[in-house]
Amino acid sequence: MSLREECGVFGILTPKDADVAHLAYYGLYALQHRGQESCGIVVNDDGVFCSHKDMGLVSEVFNVDVLAHLPYGRMAVGHVRYGTTGSSNRQNCQPLEVNHQKGHLALAHNGNLSNAAQLRDQLELSGAIFHTTSDTETIAYIITRERLHCGSVEEALSAAMNVLDGAYSLVLMSPQKLICARDPYGFRPICYGRTADGTYVVASETCALQAVGAEFVRDVEPGEIIVFSADGVVSRREHCGKKPKKLCVFEYIYFARPDSVIDGVSVHSARLRAGAILAQKHPVDADVVVGVPDSGLDAALGFSRESGIPYGIGLIKNKYIGRTFISPGQNMRIDQVRIKLAAVEECVRGKRVVLIDDSIVRGTTSGRIVKLLRDAGAREIHMRISAPPFLHPCYYGTDIDSEENLIACHHSVEQIAAIIGADSLGYLPAEALGELAGGCGYCSACFSGQYPTAIPRDTRKNRFEQKLSEVNKTKEK
């Protein structure tokens, strides 16, 4: 099992009509690593919203014909999704569009509300009817409810933030404004930039700004709301400074692209540092350092530089597996790891290998990768992990939802090494996480169990589907 994070968001506002759909497409392409289940774009054509959303990768959902049918406009929002709340189907694709009494709204969300179930119960009891099973619709309902007695969309969003708990980086589009917001803890990243012609771009990561030629301006601060319109840029800070900053530290270890800079810290540099710390804390006599593509590569380079052990490309990743890949059936004993990864025998045969990866969740995938290198002739395999052991579930947008499935909850480090077939195993010390985050506040609840917010009553990913099923059963009786 590999880790998956929820989403990537993108928004753009141009000074005059432009092919904003294509620009959003390029931005989403740069954010594809943040979600591979579904994607979508909504274009604002003088107040008229036109959209295309579907399951699959950006390259699968959008082609030349689809983009040609999306109109020119001055604004667009885009989204790539991996859902940690709500099932994987088309109805949960984003951006979410809402038509309400005060106008249209399109919403793209990255994160996970820790009080989504309570809020949804309250809304349903007041007569709200839900069409999706994601917590994004809960956010949309609360914003539109507040909009009925607020003077602007940004005021409604500010009022909604008083009741939202957990992680949310948002991009909203109304007929006249593009708005972004970050929760008061700052769990998930979001930033904005500007092009030479005055186009504003909002994105989960700086790599998406670069993809459309925008120069980074700054990160959105925890609790901040920024409004982009024809009148300029306005920052609202009434929610800033009310909570300690808790950026998910796994953004630096795994989620973000290496060329991104998050809250002033280079992701590439953070991963190099993680590798160097591993070399210091868990040294080993070896012949070559190999990283598991893609997020283990930078840490492997850092380990190599610190230890003096040569860096080698011992694993190659197949980058062309998308929605159309047909998984082996029960009657076909084909290891999917061997389809996605291949060992470079010349690099590892007869050698003592240091294998660097970002995490071990259940241990199944790690065991298969170790076997892959063994079969390629590796004499010894010493695994090093650029994160501490996962001991607790995450409620803020990372797909770690049950301690019963976390191998580190039930086995010692030595036992895990034996289970995955490694000669030795070493994890990044939890106390070293601050060095990766540049000394800024961060969330490490999945390692420590110390949660910034209250733990949700119902933590199932499919809790809303489960609830719907129970309602239907009651009706049948």
HELIX and SHEET records of a PDB file:
HELIX    1   1 VAL A   20  ALA A   30  1                                  11    
HELIX    2   2 GLN A   32  ARG A   34  5                                   3    
HELIX    3   3 VAL A   58  VAL A   61  1                                   4    
HELIX    4   4 VAL A   64  ALA A   68  1                                   5    
HELIX    5   5 ARG A   90  ASN A   92  5                                   3    
HELIX    6   6 ALA A  116  LEU A  125  1                                  10    
HELIX    7   7 ASP A  135  ARG A  147  1                                  13    
HELIX    8   8 VAL A  153  ALA A  160  1                                   8    
HELIX    9   9 THR A  206  ALA A  211  1                                   6    
HELIX   10  10 PHE A  250  PHE A  250  1                                   1    
HELIX   11  11 GLU A  251  PHE A  255  3                                   5    
HELIX   12  12 VAL A  267  LYS A  281  1                                  15    
HELIX   13  13 LEU A  297  SER A  307  1                                  11    
HELIX   14  14 GLN A  336  LYS A  340  1                                   5    
HELIX   15  15 GLU A  345  VAL A  348  1                                   4    
HELIX   16  16 THR A  364  ASP A  375  1                                  12    
HELIX   17  17 GLU A  403  ASN A  405  5                                   3    
HELIX   18  18 ILE A  407  CYS A  409  5                                   3    
HELIX   19  19 VAL A  413  ILE A  420  1                                   8    
HELIX   20  20 ALA A  430  ALA A  432  5                                   3    
HELIX   21  21 LEU A  433  LEU A  436  1                                   4    
HELIX   22  22 ALA A  445  SER A  448  1                                   4    
HELIX   23  23 ARG A  463  GLU A  476  1                                  14    
SHEET    1   A 7 VAL A  48  MET A  55  0                                        
SHEET    2   A 7 SER A  38  ASP A  45 -1                                        
SHEET    3   A 7 GLY A  73  ARG A  81 -1                                        
SHEET    4   A 7 CYS A   7  ALA A  18 -1                                        
SHEET    5   A 7 TYR A 200  ALA A 203 -1                                        
SHEET    6   A 7 CYS A 191  ARG A 194 -1                                        
SHEET    7   A 7 GLU A 215  ASP A 219 -1                                        
SHEET    1   B 6 LEU A  96  HIS A 100  0                                        
SHEET    2   B 6 GLY A 103  LEU A 113 -1                                        
SHEET    3   B 6 GLY A 166  MET A 173 -1                                        
SHEET    4   B 6 LEU A 178  ARG A 182 -1                                        
SHEET    5   B 6 ILE A 225  SER A 229 -1                                        
SHEET    6   B 6 GLY A 232  ARG A 236 -1                                        
SHEET    1   C 2 LEU A 247  CYS A 248  0                                        
SHEET    2   C 2 TYR A 442  CYS A 443  1                                        
SHEET    1   D 2 VAL A 261  ILE A 262  0                                        
SHEET    2   D 2 VAL A 265  SER A 266 -1                                        
SHEET    1   E 4 VAL A 288  GLY A 291  0                                        
SHEET    2   E 4 ARG A 352  ASP A 357  1                                        
SHEET    3   E 4 GLU A 380  ILE A 385  1                                        
SHEET    4   E 4 SER A 424  TYR A 427  1                                        
SHEET    1   F 2 LEU A 315  LYS A 317  0                                        
SHEET    2   F 2 LEU A 341  ALA A 343 -1                                        
END                                                                             
